[in-house]
């Protein structure tokens, strides 16, 4: 039985972060032709080629070992190409993008193993394990995606999706109810709303690209009043495992970001204190940037000095108040601010307080469970918990999918969707039959559905019936 | 008493589903009996006198491509033909015909009576013979027993039918006909989910009391379109006009004044009506800011004065109906010949059916038409053909057939019904078909006639016509691909005029025709291929040129859709066994498990269309399916 997908998939097989060797794996019927284009040679079955890995214009992306396995004698039972290059995440990403541009698509979570199993390459007793893998890695992907979706990105996507549906409703009504006297919007206005949708998609795409490519890694914001211990925590975190600490050079904005890695998990740490400390004239700009950083953050570590925290317990109110007093959220933000989902409360300086507990705790903030960690950045007690907590939040688990792959998939979907909307606009301008832009937009909506990870079941007819008086 | 002749297939009902079912079964050489409560009403149009329309004509052409009767009958009975959506593209283009009720019935009756292997019998059916969950035959009102291993039920709105006019209601299957109460009671005892639906019809009006000069005239199209692939303009009887008028605020006031006696607004009617075909009182209430609603005034036939005012279906009391109608322009002195009414009836949850339209719980029992929650003659006919075909195939020991969603609107219809069910009368729309660009009116025969022939549905005449057409299409495509136009020649100059800019290199006619706005006839004339090209005459040549042009112009879109369809096909070909144990699947939520257990999807494709299903769940299904299929084998 051939399995459902006979297309070619690819993925970076090594865990994200910096390591000596990085592997990109390709499986499917196009693996051979992709090899020829990237290596410039016809690969031999089960032979290690040392070769340049070439980009679209023949430029060298990397050098390394290429292994080719002809089906069925491969891990997945399909043609498999494995490129072993350097472990730099940017290099790996550009190699992967090159492979995608040659016709492969990004693999779904657990898909290599799934294909191996479906092609009888894995023993039956492993079926449960594979099922577990698909389940856990897809759940994780959903978690990762959700984390991305929770913020700004998700609002933008759902907004543009709504606009797309509204436009489709008009087009589909014009097709299916053309012999009724319903008040349809004109083709000119359809053209306008499509232009609007395209603009939105461009904006989201650029924004998401920044999040996913320029800033590979989980964005962590350290927030707290001066002297709460942000820098100490940063040092304590980076000190562990003698992680690499590199100030990322570049724009003014980036100078305040530091990249560290925990067990290969890259973290972009934004110290909002630095932003807040900017003096008078730039003060406002600083706050604006801090808010932006918070908006894009995957995790916000809110550091509280135990000495100065006078209240007995922690409540939604006090957390909001803290965030508000730091200028991170506006005063009128209600409890249940979406920020709470991404916030972790760090009580620092336990070493200076008697009877103080160390460890993990949580507090219910109006229905949202916020994690609380008691630490001493100075003595290092509890820092390990922060580290584990961050890895856990990233859904980080070497070998399976992480948040950034999920984002990459979003980017691909966004790009396809954008191209389809462009095609719809071209069709409208050219005066093509209405069924052609309608087809473009159907597919565009389907692609946006990829981002939410569900098969789209749009109820266009329902929308039509509630918007128009149809029926004879 | 038991009837001496044994049949292989019995069809109950003589409406659009029943007649196509009986014909499809008999065409396969299977002994078939059609039982109806009245032979006089075979092929009766109970509601509006029209066939086709957007999404619906696609079904009619598919029934035609499979040898059915509907398109042929309407070509003989159509008194006005129009093509809707002509400018919106070939895939959504749709033929619609007003039909003369009397001529239509006569045409259907004639086709039925000429069909070999088909007997007719007039009598109501009261009971079904069922032994250990398998159908054995039917029992009529007078106790006559007909035996058959397969029974197709096409009872329309007759099951437990209840007619409402104002707060008055009475039992009825359609105005003037008794309902099937005994059969409804029998069916309600079967392990099938049953519910109520509602539909309605407008008051009919005497043309002699109408002032047509106050209305807008709506003419048929010239040249006259035809419905059947084998149809010709010369089949059509005399053509007539329709008229358009509209409601107004005075009319709406009258409607509002009668709502306290409306069965809809006082809660007397429980069934759900269709959202796309609301009663006039619904339109006035739900879209209160609209001061006027359009009415199409359609003649019911050449030999009657009755008119069908399409757009004012109502169940308001009769006095309100009269008052309301007389507020309408042109209807000031209108005489109502039959009051409008709403009808509630039983339907069975189509999720209890299989792709063959056989019920899951009673072997050999098939349902088609409104009994499955659909509405419309075309939807009924398409299901009838499928149910009759499959009943006859099963009787001959053959596997069922049902087209996929990418093959036919019929496939979309059945898949939607059995996968999603319905909570209002289900009507076809082109937006229901995701492969819309592939499923066109113009290519239903290219999609279905060959398979129809293999299954014994298509006769020699149609088969020959089809083969000739297919051959001509290939030849013409060939010619267009190999006929080149060189730049800066005399003929190029004429082509340049067509394109509004000069060509700069050599192009084939196929290349040129693929461009938007380049017309086949104009191009052939420009290059002076008038003789080599095909004639503009109706019939075969016209169908060929149309096909060639669409295929060339839509190639890019069709290719893209074919990639999608390839994926679908692989999913549809991955069969899920009936005894597959969803409970044992780890990692699948209980909610999805329950949905799968209830739906029992036949294959992965259908499983993926169950609401709430995710790609990850489908991956899991595939893994467990593989495990299920090779329980003992070790990996190599």
Interface residues (C-beta under 8 A of the other chain):
Chain A: X1 X2 X3 X4 X5 X6 X108 X109 X110 X111 X114 X117 X118 X120 X121 X122 X123 X124 X127 X128 X130 X131 X132 X134 X135 X136 X138 X139 X142 X172 X174 X175 X176 X177 X178 X179 X180 X181 X430 X431 X432 X433 X434 X435 X436 X438 X439 X442 X443 X453 X454 X455 X457 X460 X461 X462 X464 X465 X469 X470 X471 X472
Chain B: X48 X53 X54 X55 X84 X85 X87 X88 X89 X90 X91 X92 X96 X246 X274 X275 X276 X277 X278 X283 X286 X287 X290 X293 X294 X295 X296 X310 X311 X313 X429 X430 X431 X432 X434 X436 X437 X516 X517 X557 X560 X561 X567 X570 X571 X574 X585 X586 X587 X588 X604 X608 X609 X611 X612 X613 X614 X615 X616 X618 X619 X620 X622 X623 X624 X626 X627 X629 X630 X631 X633 X634 X635 X636
